[in-house]
Amino acid sequence: MRKKIIAGNWKMNMDLSEGLDFAESINNYFREKPSDRAEVILCTPFIHLAGLSGLLKDGKIVFGAQNCAAESSGAYTGEVSASMIKSTGAQYVITGHSERRTYYHENDKILNKKAALAVKCGLKVIFCCGEVLQEREEGTHFSVVRRQLEAGLFSLSEEEFKQIIIAYEPVWAIGTGLTATPDQAQEMHKYIRDLISEKYGKNFADQVSILYGGSCKPSNAAEIFSRADVDGGLIGGASLKKEDFCAIVEAV
Ligand code: PEP
């Protein structure tokens, strides 16, 4: 059975005390109502990570970062390395989010370095891929996602790839209120699984969790998650509202 996952991506929101209080209240919720179907992950700004390890030590939910450096250490002012993230007790890191690709010009080569380094440091990587609206309208969305996966991840060995979770996030659906239909999500998730299968074998591909992201909310989550190749979600805006986030977890 593949692992079901709901990961919240807080983006650049919440100061230190707001973030720790919010994480504590989510943790309390799942202490009372454990989520036995899905792993719940909070991907927070760097400033929260060290504080979260004490706060979440009962292990009901786990946490991770939203980015890591493409280098392991040294003179890279302002960067945070994968091993530094790991040292906080974080288990996950998101890489390849479309906001990083667009605003910080992170290309396939950089993302490949990040994924390889993060895995080497013992982090699990939530690797985002997805097409922009124009690519979907032109019908190139499959080849775009193929390129992102091949260039970003397929240099990893099978052992390394065990640490990878894929998040399919059509860029036109992120933060826009537009959501891929369950059929569109399933079609792309199946395509991604087939690509992984071609590269690493079918049994292996069947174990890889592929999350959907893009304006997921309590009202649409259950239907999207019901599709065969959708193993949960990466949740942006709705992860900042406790009721919505917990409802999305319960929709798995
Ligand atoms: C995201 O940022 O990964 C995301 C899916 O955002 P939203 O849920 O707000 O569309």
Residues whose N, C-alpha, C, O or C-beta is under 5 A from the ligand:
A	BS01	PEP	N9 A173 I174 G175 T176 G213 G214 S215 C216 L234 I235 G236 G237 A238
